[in-house]
Amino acid sequence: MANSGNDTSLQLTEVDYKALNSKQKEVYNFQMVAGELARYGFNCIKLADDWNGADFLAYHYEGDKTLKVQLKSRLTVSKSYVGNDIYMTFPVRRNGHWYLVPHDTLVGIVRENIGVSGEEISWAPNRTYSVEPPSQKVLSVLERYKLK
């Protein structure tokens, strides 16, 4: 193929995550976790708006599973997701891993390992509880949900 005279070399530079705005961080995080889930046979489809609480769908190549996934930048539980068959995915920046956990299971982990009981999970005023970074105790419980 003839070169038209344009320089076709590409210089790639890693982006500074902290310099991104919130929408750019969401896109960045989606791409990162979609790449991780691809290793497990999932095709991730970003939704234009939350559908039944999901930011994206993760469809398994064998056709037997489709997960509704809520993407967060940190461990988060929310009263609005309880009972909705939602999976939470979030990174832990200090260890470089992503986690994928059924939301209601994550609520139980928070209650049992952070010492925060049902009504004290800080549901009010914004009906959510989040933490970054999670304690070592919580990370050890979450080990089985780590995307490796």
C-alpha positions as CSV (number, residue, x, y, z in Angstrom):
1,M,0.0,0.0,0.0
2,A,1.4,3.3,-1.0
3,N,2.1,5.9,1.7
4,S,0.3,9.1,0.9
5,G,2.9,11.2,2.6
6,N,1.1,11.4,5.9
7,D,2.9,10.2,9.0
8,T,1.1,7.1,10.1
9,S,3.0,6.5,13.2
10,L,1.0,6.7,16.4
11,Q,2.4,7.8,19.7
12,L,0.4,6.4,22.6
13,T,0.5,8.0,26.0
14,E,-1.2,6.6,29.0
15,V,-3.9,8.8,30.4
16,D,-3.8,10.3,33.9
17,Y,-7.0,8.9,35.4
18,K,-7.1,11.7,37.9
19,A,-7.2,14.3,35.1
20,L,-10.3,12.9,33.6
21,N,-13.8,14.3,34.2
22,S,-16.5,12.1,35.7
23,K,-18.0,11.0,32.3
24,Q,-14.5,10.2,31.0
25,K,-13.7,8.2,34.1
26,E,-16.9,6.2,33.6
27,V,-16.0,5.4,30.0
28,Y,-12.4,4.5,31.1
29,N,-13.7,2.2,33.9
30,F,-16.2,0.5,31.6
31,Q,-13.4,-0.2,29.1
32,M,-11.1,-1.6,31.8
33,V,-13.7,-3.9,33.4
34,A,-15.1,-5.0,29.9
35,G,-11.5,-6.1,29.1
36,E,-11.3,-8.1,32.3
37,L,-14.7,-9.7,31.8
38,A,-13.8,-10.7,28.2
39,R,-11.3,-13.1,29.8
40,Y,-14.2,-14.9,31.4
41,G,-16.2,-15.1,28.1
42,F,-18.4,-12.0,28.6
43,N,-19.3,-9.5,25.9
44,C,-20.1,-6.2,27.6
45,I,-22.7,-3.8,26.2
46,K,-22.7,-0.3,27.5
47,L,-26.2,1.1,28.0
48,A,-27.0,4.7,27.1
49,D,-28.9,5.1,30.4
50,D,-29.5,2.9,33.4
51,W,-31.8,0.1,32.5
52,N,-33.3,-1.7,35.6
53,G,-30.3,-0.3,37.5
54,A,-27.6,-1.5,35.1
55,D,-24.9,0.6,33.5
56,F,-24.1,-2.3,31.2
57,L,-25.0,-5.9,30.3
58,A,-22.5,-8.7,30.4
59,Y,-23.6,-11.5,28.0
60,H,-21.7,-14.8,28.3
61,Y,-20.6,-16.4,25.0
62,E,-22.3,-19.7,25.9
63,G,-25.6,-17.9,26.0
64,D,-26.6,-19.1,29.4
65,K,-25.9,-15.9,31.4
66,T,-26.6,-12.2,31.0
67,L,-25.6,-10.1,34.0
68,K,-27.1,-6.6,34.8
69,V,-24.0,-4.7,36.1
70,Q,-23.8,-1.4,37.9
71,L,-20.3,0.2,37.5
72,K,-18.8,2.1,40.4
73,S,-15.5,3.7,41.0
74,R,-15.4,2.3,44.5
75,L,-17.1,-0.4,46.7
76,T,-20.7,0.8,46.9
77,V,-24.1,-0.5,48.0
78,S,-27.4,1.2,47.6
79,K,-30.8,0.6,48.9
80,S,-32.2,1.2,45.4
81,Y,-30.4,-2.0,44.1
82,V,-31.6,-4.3,46.9
83,G,-33.6,-7.2,45.4
84,N,-33.0,-6.2,41.8
85,D,-30.5,-9.0,40.7
86,I,-27.8,-6.4,40.1
87,Y,-24.1,-7.1,40.1
88,M,-21.7,-4.4,41.4
89,T,-18.3,-4.0,39.8
90,F,-15.6,-1.7,41.1
91,P,-11.8,-1.4,41.2
92,V,-9.6,-1.3,44.2
93,R,-6.9,1.0,43.1
94,R,-4.4,0.0,45.7
95,N,-4.2,-3.6,44.5
96,G,-5.1,-3.0,40.9
97,H,-8.0,-5.5,40.8
98,W,-11.6,-5.3,39.7
99,Y,-14.4,-7.1,41.7
100,L,-17.8,-8.4,40.4
101,V,-20.2,-9.1,43.3
102,P,-23.9,-9.7,43.4
103,H,-25.2,-6.5,45.1
104,D,-27.2,-8.2,47.8
105,T,-24.2,-10.4,48.7
106,L,-22.1,-7.2,48.9
107,V,-24.6,-5.7,51.3
108,G,-24.2,-8.8,53.6
109,I,-20.4,-8.5,53.4
110,V,-20.6,-4.8,54.4
111,R,-22.9,-5.6,57.3
112,E,-20.7,-8.5,58.6
113,N,-17.3,-7.0,58.1
114,I,-17.5,-3.3,58.4
115,G,-19.6,-3.4,61.5
116,V,-22.4,-1.5,59.8
117,S,-25.9,-3.0,60.4
118,G,-28.9,-2.8,58.2
119,E,-30.3,0.6,59.0
120,E,-26.8,2.0,59.8
121,I,-25.5,1.3,56.3
122,S,-26.0,5.0,55.8
123,W,-29.1,4.5,53.6
124,A,-30.1,8.1,54.5
125,P,-29.8,10.7,53.1
126,N,-28.6,9.4,49.8
127,R,-29.4,5.7,50.5
128,T,-25.9,4.5,49.7
129,Y,-22.8,3.4,51.4
130,S,-19.4,3.5,49.8
131,V,-15.8,3.1,50.8
132,E,-12.3,3.4,49.1
133,P,-10.2,1.6,49.9
134,P,-11.9,-1.3,51.5
135,S,-10.2,-2.7,54.6
136,Q,-8.0,-5.8,54.4
137,K,-10.7,-7.7,56.2
138,V,-13.2,-6.9,53.5
139,L,-10.8,-7.6,50.7
140,S,-10.1,-11.0,52.1
141,V,-13.8,-11.8,52.0
142,L,-14.1,-10.4,48.5
143,E,-11.2,-12.5,47.2
144,R,-13.6,-15.0,45.5
145,Y,-15.2,-12.1,43.6
146,K,-11.9,-10.7,42.3
147,L,-11.4,-10.7,38.6
148,K,-7.9,-12.2,38.1
